[in-house]
Amino acid sequence: MYVAVNKGDKPNKHFVEYIDYLVSKNYVSEPMKPWVTRIKDNGNEATHELPPSDEKMATDTLQFTATLLHLIYEIEHQMGSSGR
């Protein structure tokens, strides 16, 4: 949600709408969409229940989120500051 709003979407929407926005603006590619949806579903479950932690899911979620933030913010900043 934060990334989508930071990149121009409106607040107070459903999370799936933020995923669609990020895809429509090419911040998330179509092949990446299932991963973002999986993270959304995992976060939604954790918000409403206290399921046992799944180490693989937590690791996958952390790695994908870090990669997504790296691509959207760090690479974008590096390209912008390179003068191109």
TORVOZA-309168 format. One line per field, with one value per atom (N, C-alpha, C): residue number from 1; atom name; x, y, z. Coordinates in pm, 1 decimal. Layout:
REM TORVOZA-309168
marnu = c(NUM/...)
votor = c(CA/...)
px = c(X/...)
py = c(Y/...)
pz = c(Z/...)
***
This chain:
REM TORVOZA-309168
marnu = c(1/1/1/2/2/2/3/3/3/4/4/4/5/5/5/6/6/6/7/7/7/8/8/8/9/9/9/10/10/10/11/11/11/12/12/12/13/13/13/14/14/14/15/15/15/16/16/16/17/17/17/18/18/18/19/19/19/20/20/20/21/21/21/22/22/22/23/23/23/24/24/24/25/25/25/26/26/26/27/27/27/28/28/28/29/29/29/30/30/30/31/31/31/32/32/32/33/33/33/34/34/34/35/35/35/36/36/36/37/37/37/38/38/38/39/39/39/40/40/40/41/41/41/42/42/42/43/43/43/44/44/44/45/45/45/46/46/46/47/47/47/48/48/48/49/49/49/50/50/50/51/51/51/52/52/52/53/53/53/54/54/54/55/55/55/56/56/56/57/57/57/58/58/58/59/59/59/60/60/60/61/61/61/62/62/62/63/63/63/64/64/64/65/65/65/66/66/66/67/67/67/68/68/68/69/69/69/70/70/70/71/71/71/72/72/72/73/73/73/74/74/74/75/75/75/76/76/76/77/77/77/78/78/78/79/79/79/80/80/80/81/81/81/82/82/82/83/83/83/84/84/84)
votor = c(N/CA/C/N/CA/C/N/CA/C/N/CA/C/N/CA/C/N/CA/C/N/CA/C/N/CA/C/N/CA/C/N/CA/C/N/CA/C/N/CA/C/N/CA/C/N/CA/C/N/CA/C/N/CA/C/N/CA/C/N/CA/C/N/CA/C/N/CA/C/N/CA/C/N/CA/C/N/CA/C/N/CA/C/N/CA/C/N/CA/C/N/CA/C/N/CA/C/N/CA/C/N/CA/C/N/CA/C/N/CA/C/N/CA/C/N/CA/C/N/CA/C/N/CA/C/N/CA/C/N/CA/C/N/CA/C/N/CA/C/N/CA/C/N/CA/C/N/CA/C/N/CA/C/N/CA/C/N/CA/C/N/CA/C/N/CA/C/N/CA/C/N/CA/C/N/CA/C/N/CA/C/N/CA/C/N/CA/C/N/CA/C/N/CA/C/N/CA/C/N/CA/C/N/CA/C/N/CA/C/N/CA/C/N/CA/C/N/CA/C/N/CA/C/N/CA/C/N/CA/C/N/CA/C/N/CA/C/N/CA/C/N/CA/C/N/CA/C/N/CA/C/N/CA/C/N/CA/C/N/CA/C/N/CA/C/N/CA/C/N/CA/C/N/CA/C/N/CA/C/N/CA/C/N/CA/C/N/CA/C/N/CA/C)
px = c(83.3/0.0/87.8/186.6/271.4/340.6/396.3/468.9/374.3/255.9/159.9/119.2/88.4/48.6/166.8/284.5/403.9/429.6/386.5/407.1/284.9/187.2/80.0/-61.3/-81.4/-217.3/-281.4/-410.7/-484.8/-489.7/-491.1/-501.8/-643.2/-657.1/-785.9/-851.5/-772.2/-824.1/-795.8/-849.0/-818.4/-677.3/-608.9/-470.8/-455.5/-549.4/-541.8/-543.2/-609.4/-609.7/-470.6/-397.8/-260.9/-169.5/-190.8/-113.8/-140.4/-268.0/-303.4/-242.5/-240.5/-181.4/-32.2/38.7/182.5/212.5/126.3/142.8/115.1/8.4/-28.3/78.5/153.5/259.5/396.5/398.6/520.7/622.4/577.9/665.9/676.8/569.0/564.7/529.9/612.3/583.8/474.4/411.3/305.3/355.5/477.3/525.7/550.0/569.3/590.4/459.0/348.1/218.7/179.9/200.9/166.4/244.1/369.3/446.7/388.3/352.3/294.8/161.2/83.7/-43.6/-20.4/80.8/112.8/151.8/229.7/267.9/143.5/54.6/-70.4/-151.8/-167.1/-246.5/-183.5/-52.1/18.0/0.7/14.9/-2.8/-144.8/-241.5/-382.1/-412.2/-359.2/-380.1/-317.4/-197.6/-128.0/-198.1/-270.3/-342.1/-464.0/-528.9/-654.7/-640.8/-529.2/-507.1/-363.1/-330.4/-192.9/-145.7/-125.8/-82.8/62.9/100.3/241.5/327.3/442.1/530.8/582.8/587.6/645.3/775.1/887.4/1016.6/1040.5/1004.0/1025.3/941.3/815.3/729.5/783.9/826.2/881.0/1006.6/1093.8/1216.8/1186.3/1096.2/1057.6/996.5/909.0/843.2/946.4/1038.4/1141.4/1229.9/1274.0/1361.2/1290.3/1165.6/1094.9/1068.5/1028.2/1000.8/1126.8/1238.6/1365.4/1401.9/1382.5/1411.8/1319.6/1192.0/1094.8/1131.6/1162.5/1200.0/1330.2/1422.7/1549.2/1523.2/1441.1/1412.5/1336.7/1238.0/1152.8/1221.5/1298.8/1357.4/1507.1/1585.7/1730.7/1775.7/1731.2/1771.9/1718.8/1594.0/1536.1/1619.9/1659.4/1740.8/1878.4/1940.7/2071.5/2064.5/1960.4/1946.9/1922.7/1845.0/1817.7/1938.4/2020.8/2138.4/2257.5/2242.8/2353.8/2351.3/2244.9/2237.0/2182.2/2123.8/2068.7/1919.8)
py = c(-118.7/0.0/125.2/128.3/245.9/274.3/172.2/191.7/245.5/186.8/231.8/377.1/411.9/550.1/643.7/602.8/683.4/706.9/612.8/622.9/678.2/732.4/806.7/755.1/638.9/588.5/658.0/642.1/705.3/613.2/670.6/588.2/532.4/445.6/388.4/300.3/219.5/124.8/-16.5/-114.7/-253.9/-285.6/-371.9/-402.8/-455.6/-537.1/-592.6/-481.0/-371.3/-257.3/-193.5/-195.4/-143.3/-233.1/-362.8/-455.8/-426.2/-413.5/-383.8/-251.3/-152.0/-23.1/-38.5/-109.8/-128.3/-204.3/-299.5/-372.2/-277.1/-199.4/-109.3/-3.6/33.0/132.9/68.9/-62.3/-139.2/-139.3/-112.7/-128.8/-276.4/-349.9/-494.8/-553.1/-644.6/-706.2/-811.5/-845.1/-946.0/-1078.2/-1125.1/-1248.3/-1235.7/-1112.8/-1091.8/-1084.9/-1063.5/-1043.2/-1158.6/-1286.4/-1393.6/-1386.5/-1340.0/-1325.3/-1216.4/-1103.2/-993.8/-1038.4/-1112.0/-1163.6/-1261.8/-1343.5/-1439.0/-1364.7/-1259.9/-1179.7/-1115.2/-1064.6/-1004.3/-1106.1/-1225.8/-1329.1/-1370.8/-1383.5/-1420.2/-1311.1/-1186.4/-1075.6/-1066.0/-1091.0/-1086.1/-1194.0/-1312.1/-1421.8/-1388.0/-1333.2/-1299.2/-1186.1/-1100.8/-991.3/-1039.9/-1144.2/-1190.9/-1314.9/-1381.2/-1501.4/-1499.9/-1590.3/-1605.9/-1747.1/-1769.2/-1902.3/-1926.7/-2053.2/-2081.7/-2023.2/-1972.5/-1914.4/-2022.4/-1989.0/-2076.0/-2009.0/-2067.0/-2003.3/-1976.9/-2072.4/-2054.0/-1937.5/-1930.1/-1820.5/-1687.5/-1683.3/-1558.8/-1517.1/-1611.9/-1582.9/-1538.8/-1610.6/-1573.5/-1434.0/-1405.1/-1274.8/-1164.1/-1186.6/-1086.6/-1064.1/-1170.8/-1157.4/-1086.3/-1122.9/-1058.2/-911.2/-882.6/-744.6/-659.9/-712.7/-639.6/-614.7/-714.5/-699.0/-595.6/-602.0/-506.6/-363.9/-342.9/-208.9/-162.8/-255.0/-223.0/-175.2/-249.0/-212.7/-80.3/-62.6/56.1/182.2/170.5/290.8/306.0/205.5/220.7/231.8/142.1/146.0/272.3/306.8/429.2/551.0/556.0/667.6/668.3/551.9/544.0/587.8/547.7/589.1/738.8/793.6/936.4/1019.8/968.9/1047.2/1028.2/937.0/915.7/1017.5/1099.7/1203.0/1155.1/1038.1/985.5/993.8)
pz = c(0.0/0.0/0.0/89.4/98.6/-34.1/-96.4/-222.0/-328.7/-340.6/-442.4/-418.7/-295.1/-264.0/-287.3/-247.1/-269.0/-417.1/-500.0/-644.4/-717.5/-644.0/-707.2/-690.9/-629.9/-610.6/-490.8/-476.6/-368.2/-245.5/-124.4/-3.2/15.6/112.5/154.2/48.8/-15.9/-113.4/-63.1/-133.0/-100.5/-149.0/-75.1/-107.0/-249.2/-293.5/-429.0/-533.6/-504.6/-596.4/-604.8/-495.0/-496.4/-579.4/-569.8/-653.1/-799.9/-835.9/-974.9/-1020.9/-932.7/-966.2/-995.2/-906.9/-926.3/-1055.0/-1089.1/-1216.3/-1332.9/-1323.8/-1434.1/-1460.1/-1357.4/-1370.6/-1391.7/-1407.5/-1434.9/-1321.1/-1198.9/-1084.2/-1047.9/-1073.6/-1055.3/-1190.8/-1237.8/-1367.7/-1351.8/-1460.4/-1456.9/-1396.2/-1431.1/-1367.5/-1216.5/-1166.9/-1023.6/-946.6/-1015.1/-950.2/-857.0/-895.5/-801.5/-669.9/-674.6/-551.3/-462.8/-523.4/-445.2/-385.5/-462.5/-413.0/-298.3/-309.4/-203.0/-75.3/-88.6/28.2/88.8/3.9/51.9/130.6/73.8/140.0/273.0/275.6/398.0/503.8/463.8/557.2/608.0/520.3/559.6/663.0/639.5/735.1/869.6/867.1/991.2/1066.1/993.8/1056.9/1133.4/1080.4/1138.3/1225.2/1217.0/1296.1/1345.7/1430.0/1475.7/1438.7/1308.4/1265.7/1304.8/1315.9/1341.6/1229.6/1265.2/1165.0/1071.7/946.1/844.6/801.4/838.7/813.9/665.4/579.7/436.1/384.1/425.1/379.0/429.0/553.8/607.8/532.5/505.1/431.1/289.0/221.4/85.6/82.6/178.2/183.8/205.9/297.1/324.5/202.4/138.2/21.6/-93.3/-120.8/-229.8/-198.9/-76.3/-38.3/-49.1/-3.0/-13.5/-159.3/-244.4/-387.2/-449.7/-416.9/-470.7/-431.1/-303.9/-257.9/-321.5/-339.0/-405.6/-548.4/-621.3/-760.1/-770.7/-685.3/-695.8/-645.0/-539.6/-480.2/-506.8/-476.8/-489.0/-634.5/-718.9/-859.7/-925.3/-896.8/-952.4/-909.8/-782.9/-733.5/-802.2/-813.8/-876.3/-1021.8/-1091.5/-1232.1/-1242.4/-1149.5/-1151.3/-1115.6/-1025.7/-984.0/-1078.4/-1175.2/-1267.1/-1381.9/-1386.5/-1488.8/-1621.5/-1623.5/-1748.5/-1752.4)
***
